[in-house]
Amino acid sequence: MRPRVRDFHDDDLDSIVRLWEAAYHRGTPPVYSMAEVIASCQQDHAMVATVDDKVVAVAVGRAAHAQGWVVFFDVAPGTDSSAAGLLLDALERRMAPLGLSKLSVLTSGFDEAATALSDNGFEVRDPVRYLERPMPVQRRELDLLKEVGGRILPRHLWDLVSGMRQEKAMLEQRLVTPLARPELAERFGVMPPHAVMLFGPPGTGKTTFAKAVASRLDWPFVELFPSRLADSPGGLAGALRSSFEAIADLEHAVVFIDEVEEIASKRRGDPPSPTQGVTNELLKQVAEFRDHEGRLLVCATNFVRSLDAAFLRHGRFDYVMPIGLPDADARTAIWGRYIPGAVIGSIDVAALTEASTGMTPADIEYAARRASQDALERALGGDPERSEIDTELSTADYLTALAATRATVSPEAASEFSEDIETYARL
């Protein structure tokens, strides 16, 4: 079962003592004594991961000025590997409001717990085994990030994007690597990108990819909603300007504008359209945004052909990337994400992959959840004549749910998308 992360309770002390003792006896004694760990559990910040109400992992943190210390971290053998990441992210979110600059760990050796720390962003510092992970937002930026509606996304979102290997490889090579490893980019003469346009049919995962890139970079994610900005006393153009000015004070940020065609549609001359001033302002802000390092603007649209020509011109967006329907490998991966592990061995995933051709990730998720819900309701029906097998999820349940799911993207829209790739894509 997937571990659940929650706050420490006093009833958890016995389990934490057992984890501490187990770490001690396997040859990597905790740096902090049992008494210190217990005191921090009760006075500082502690999170636990449980499976069936049994504590299987613990992370205890303490703040010292602008630095946070992980006083004790351990995961019981055999625990799902996701527990470490979930637990460390939860502890970081709990301590982030304290304005910490980094989260650090001291260990007495390199064991499974230390490996889990390394896998979750902590770096080893010699000559002692000292691991730290920079906080994505520094103390001075906390209020500003809240003001612009930004947030820190969980790590590992990139890994949760099922399949879509071609799109992920493209984003990794064009966006993530040049921004995350500027010294490598400079070595090969690659300029880090400043702005990218994602286009494609609805439901294909453009927003998911934008968030995954922010998570991969470990940068704050700021989404600007034109509909909300329009309610500003200064109007939409003024609100856009103010938002970009505030974002400029962040050290790093991925700024996302979805359905950007609402504020960047084609200008049609005289008389000027109501949105022409907004489009002009956005064009100006994109140009100024490009003057700052350490930031990435991601815009997304379902209707790339409706955008103003000046908006897609070279020099404004480094790349115009298509995000289309998932291929067979991606659909297989998406099904694997939503079919319960207890039954997936008896499901004909290949048949589902074939039957879901032309479906978006959102369509497949809907069908999978519908099949699960129908099976649950069938089980709750309580018909004593039905065997337990009759209530289990089957391939037929998923195929029935698929048949009842209306595809988001019509064949006509898919054909138009292919034409748009030829006309607008710039990779």
C-alpha positions in Angstrom: 0.0 0.0 0.0 1.1 3.6 -0.6 2.4 5.2 2.6 0.4 8.0 4.2 2.3 11.0 5.6 1.0 12.8 8.7 2.1 14.8 11.7 3.7 13.1 14.6 1.5 12.0 17.5 2.7 11.2 21.0 1.5 7.6 20.4 4.2 7.3 17.7 7.1 7.5 20.2 7.4 3.7 20.7 7.6 3.2 16.9 10.2 6.0 16.6 12.3 4.5 19.4 12.3 1.1 17.6 13.4 2.7 14.3 16.2 4.6 16.2 17.4 1.3 17.8 17.2 -0.5 14.5 19.4 2.1 12.9 21.9 1.9 15.8 22.2 -1.9 15.6 22.7 -2.1 11.9 26.0 -0.2 12.2 25.0 3.4 11.3 24.0 4.9 14.7 22.0 8.1 14.5 24.1 11.3 15.1 21.6 12.6 17.6 20.8 10.6 20.8 17.5 9.0 21.4 16.7 11.6 24.1 17.4 14.4 21.6 15.2 12.8 18.9 12.4 12.3 21.4 12.7 16.0 22.6 12.6 17.2 19.0 9.6 15.1 18.2 7.7 16.8 21.0 9.1 20.3 20.7 10.1 20.9 17.0 8.8 19.4 13.8 8.2 15.7 13.1 6.4 13.8 10.4 5.7 10.1 10.0 4.7 7.8 7.2 2.3 5.0 8.0 1.0 1.8 6.3 -2.1 0.3 7.9 -1.5 2.7 10.9 2.0 1.3 11.4 4.8 3.8 11.4 7.3 2.8 8.7 9.3 6.0 8.4 10.0 9.2 10.3 11.6 12.6 9.7 12.3 15.0 12.6 13.5 18.5 11.9 14.8 21.4 14.0 15.4 25.0 13.0 18.6 26.9 14.0 18.5 30.5 12.7 18.2 30.3 8.9 19.2 26.6 8.7 17.1 23.6 9.2 18.5 20.3 10.5 17.1 16.9 10.1 17.6 15.4 13.6 16.5 11.9 12.7 15.4 10.3 9.4 14.8 6.6 8.8 12.7 4.2 6.7 11.9 0.7 7.8 13.3 -2.1 5.5 10.8 -3.1 2.8 8.9 0.2 2.8 7.7 1.6 -0.5 10.5 3.8 -2.0 8.1 6.7 -2.4 7.9 7.1 1.4 11.2 8.8 1.7 10.4 11.5 -0.9 6.9 12.1 0.5 8.2 12.4 4.0 11.1 14.7 3.3 8.8 17.0 1.1 6.3 17.1 3.9 8.9 18.1 6.5 10.2 20.8 4.1 6.8 22.2 3.6 6.2 22.2 7.4 9.5 24.1 8.0 9.4 26.4 5.0 7.5 29.2 6.7 10.4 29.6 9.2 12.4 31.2 6.4 15.2 28.6 6.2 17.9 28.9 3.6 18.7 25.2 3.5 17.8 21.8 5.1 20.8 19.8 6.3 21.5 16.3 7.6 24.4 14.7 9.5 24.8 10.9 9.2 27.3 8.5 10.7 27.5 6.3 7.6 26.1 5.6 4.2 23.1 3.2 4.5 19.6 2.9 2.9 18.4 6.1 4.7 21.4 8.1 3.5 20.8 6.8 -0.1 17.1 7.9 0.2 18.4 11.4 1.2 20.7 11.5 -1.8 17.9 10.4 -4.1 15.8 13.3 -2.8 18.1 16.3 -3.5 20.5 16.2 -0.6 24.2 16.5 -1.6 27.1 14.9 0.3 29.7 17.3 1.6 33.2 15.9 2.4 35.1 15.2 4.6 32.2 14.5 6.9 29.1 12.9 5.6 27.0 16.1 5.5 24.0 16.4 3.3 22.0 19.5 2.6 19.2 20.5 0.2 18.7 24.3 -0.6 15.2 25.6 0.1 13.5 26.6 -3.1 12.5 30.0 -1.7 14.6 32.1 0.6 13.2 34.0 3.6 13.0 37.4 1.9 11.0 35.9 -1.0 8.3 34.1 1.1 5.9 37.1 1.3 6.5 38.0 -2.3 5.8 34.5 -3.5 2.5 34.5 -1.6 1.7 37.9 -3.1 2.0 36.7 -6.7 0.1 33.5 -5.9 3.2 31.3 -6.4 3.9 27.9 -4.8 6.5 25.3 -4.4 5.5 22.1 -6.2 6.3 18.6 -4.8 9.5 17.0 -6.2 9.1 14.0 -8.5 6.3 15.4 -10.6 8.5 14.8 -13.6 8.6 11.1 -12.8 4.8 11.0 -12.4 4.3 12.1 -16.1 3.4 8.7 -17.4 4.9 7.8 -20.8 5.2 10.8 -23.2 8.9 9.9 -23.6 9.4 12.0 -26.7 7.9 15.1 -25.2 9.8 14.7 -21.9 13.1 14.2 -23.8 12.4 17.3 -25.8 11.6 19.4 -22.7 14.6 17.9 -20.8 17.0 18.8 -23.6 15.6 22.2 -24.6 14.5 23.6 -21.2 15.6 21.7 -18.1 19.3 21.0 -18.8 20.3 24.5 -20.1 18.6 26.1 -17.0 19.7 23.5 -14.4 23.2 23.2 -15.7 24.2 26.6 -17.2 27.9 25.7 -17.1 27.3 22.7 -19.4 25.1 24.8 -21.7 27.8 27.5 -21.9 30.4 24.9 -22.8 28.4 23.9 -25.9 27.3 27.5 -26.7 23.6 26.8 -25.8 21.7 29.8 -24.6 19.3 29.0 -21.7 15.7 29.6 -22.8 13.5 32.4 -21.4 10.1 31.7 -22.9 8.4 28.7 -24.5 5.0 28.2 -26.0 3.2 24.8 -25.6 0.3 24.2 -28.0 -2.0 21.3 -28.6 -5.6 20.0 -28.1 -7.3 20.3 -24.7 -6.4 17.7 -22.1 -3.1 16.6 -23.6 -1.1 17.6 -20.5 0.3 21.1 -21.3 -0.3 22.3 -17.7 1.1 19.1 -16.3 4.3 19.5 -18.3 4.7 23.1 -17.1 4.4 22.0 -13.5 6.7 19.1 -14.1 9.4 21.4 -15.5 9.1 23.7 -12.4 9.3 20.6 -10.2 12.3 19.3 -12.1 14.1 22.6 -11.8 13.0 23.0 -8.1 11.8 26.5 -8.9 8.7 28.2 -7.6 5.6 27.9 -9.9 3.6 31.1 -10.5 0.4 30.8 -12.6 -1.2 33.9 -13.9 -4.9 33.7 -14.5 -6.1 36.4 -17.1 -9.7 36.0 -15.8 -8.6 36.9 -12.3 -6.3 39.7 -13.3 -9.1 41.3 -15.3 -10.9 42.1 -12.0 -8.0 44.3 -10.9 -8.8 48.0 -10.4 -6.2 48.9 -12.9 -7.5 46.6 -15.6 -6.0 43.5 -17.1 -3.1 45.3 -18.8 -2.1 47.1 -15.5 -2.5 43.9 -13.5 -0.2 42.0 -16.0 2.4 44.7 -15.7 2.3 44.7 -11.8 2.5 40.9 -11.7 5.6 40.7 -13.9 7.2 43.5 -12.0 6.7 41.6 -8.7 7.9 38.3 -10.2 11.1 40.1 -11.3 12.1 40.2 -7.6 12.1 36.4 -7.3 15.5 34.8 -7.8 14.0 31.9 -9.8 10.5 31.2 -11.1 8.5 29.3 -13.7 5.7 31.6 -14.8 2.7 29.9 -16.5 -0.1 31.4 -18.5 -2.7 29.0 -19.7 -5.2 29.7 -22.5 -3.0 32.6 -23.5 -5.0 33.2 -26.6 -7.5 35.1 -24.4 -5.0 37.9 -24.1 -2.8 37.5 -27.2 -5.3 37.0 -30.0 -4.8 38.4 -33.4 -5.1 42.2 -33.6 -7.4 43.4 -36.3 -6.5 47.0 -36.9 -9.1 49.8 -36.8 -11.0 50.1 -34.7 -8.8 48.4 -32.1 -10.3 45.4 -30.4 -10.9 45.5 -26.6 -8.0 43.2 -26.0 -5.5 45.0 -28.3 -4.0 47.0 -25.4 -3.6 43.9 -23.3 -1.8 42.1 -26.2 0.5 45.0 -26.6 1.3 45.0 -22.9 1.9 41.3 -22.8 4.3 41.6 -25.8 6.2 44.3 -23.9 6.4 42.2 -20.8 7.6 39.1 -22.6 10.4 41.2 -24.1 11.4 42.6 -20.7 11.1 39.1 -19.0 13.8 37.8 -21.4 16.3 40.3 -19.9 16.3 38.4 -16.6 18.2 35.1 -15.9 16.8 32.3 -13.8 13.2 32.6 -14.9 11.2 30.7 -17.5 7.9 31.8 -19.0 5.6 29.0 -20.2 2.5 29.9 -22.2 0.0 27.3 -23.3 -2.8 27.4 -25.9 -5.4 25.1 -27.4 -5.6 27.4 -30.5 -2.2 28.4 -31.7 -3.5 29.6 -35.0 -5.5 32.3 -33.2 -2.5 33.9 -31.6 -1.2 37.3 -32.9 1.6 36.8 -35.4 3.9 39.1 -33.4 3.5 36.9 -30.4 5.1 33.9 -32.1 7.9 35.8 -33.8 11.5 34.8 -33.3 13.0 36.6 -30.3 10.0 36.3 -28.1 9.6 32.6 -27.7 12.7 30.3 -27.9 10.5 27.3 -28.8 7.0 26.6 -29.9 6.4 23.0 -28.9 3.5 20.7 -29.7 2.0 18.6 -27.0 -0.2 16.0 -28.7 -2.1 12.8 -27.9 -0.2 10.1 -26.0 1.2 7.3 -28.2 0.8 3.6 -27.4 3.7 3.5 -24.9 2.4 6.6 -23.1 -1.2 5.2 -22.9 0.2 1.9 -21.5 2.0 3.9 -18.8 -1.1 6.0 -18.0 -3.2 2.9 -17.6 -0.6 1.4 -15.3 -0.8 4.5 -13.1 -4.5 4.2 -12.5 -5.2 0.5 -12.4 -4.8 -0.8 -8.8 -1.7 -2.9 -8.3 -3.8 -5.7 -6.7 -5.6 -6.4 -10.0 -3.3 -5.1 -12.8 -1.9 -8.6 -13.3 -5.3 -9.9 -14.4 -6.0 -6.9 -16.7 -5.3 -7.0 -20.5 -3.5 -3.6 -20.5 -2.6 -4.1 -24.2 -6.3 -4.2 -25.1 -7.0 -1.1 -23.1 -4.1 0.7 -24.8 -5.5 -0.2 -28.2 -9.1 0.7 -27.2 -7.9 4.1 -25.9 -6.3 5.3 -29.2 -7.1 8.9 -29.7 -7.8 9.5 -26.0 -6.1 12.2 -23.9 -4.4 11.4 -20.6 -7.4 13.1 -18.9 -9.8 10.9 -20.9 -8.0 7.7 -19.8 -7.9 8.9 -16.2 -11.6 9.5 -16.3 -12.3 6.0 -17.7 -10.1 4.3 -15.2 -11.7 6.1 -12.2 -15.2 5.4 -13.6 -14.4 1.7 -13.8 -13.1 1.7 -10.3 -16.2 3.6 -9.0 -18.6 1.2 -10.8 -16.8 -1.8 -9.3 -16.9 -0.3 -5.8 -20.7 0.3 -6.2 -21.1 -3.2 -7.4 -19.3 -4.6 -4.4 -21.3 -2.4 -2.0 -24.5 -3.7 -3.6 -24.3 -6.6 -1.2 -25.9 -9.2 -3.5 -25.3 -12.5 -1.6 -25.7 -14.5 -4.8 -22.7 -12.9 -6.4 -19.3 -14.4 -5.9 -16.4 -12.2 -4.7 -14.8 -12.7 -8.2 -17.9 -11.0 -9.8 -17.1 -7.8 -7.8 -13.4 -7.6 -8.8 -12.2 -5.1 -11.5 -11.8 -6.7 -14.9 -10.7 -5.8 -18.4 -14.4 -5.7 -19.3 -15.1 -3.0 -16.7 -12.4 -0.7 -18.2 -13.6 -1.4 -21.7 -17.2 -0.5 -20.7 -16.0 2.7 -19.0 -14.0 3.6 -22.1 -17.1 3.1 -24.3 -18.9 5.6 -22.2 -16.1 8.1 -22.3 -16.4 10.8 -24.9 -13.0 11.6 -26.5 -11.9 15.2 -25.8 -10.2 15.5 -29.2 -12.2 14.9 -32.3 -10.6 13.5 -35.5 -11.1 16.9 -37.1 -9.2 18.6 -34.2 -6.4 16.0 -34.4 -6.1 16.7 -38.1 -5.9 20.4 -37.4 -3.2 19.8 -34.8 -1.1 18.0 -37.3 -1.4 21.0 -39.7 -0.5 23.3 -36.8 2.7 21.3 -36.2 3.8 21.9 -39.7 2.9 25.6 -39.6 3.9 26.8 -36.1 6.2 24.3 -34.3 9.7 25.6 -33.7 12.0 23.2 -31.9 
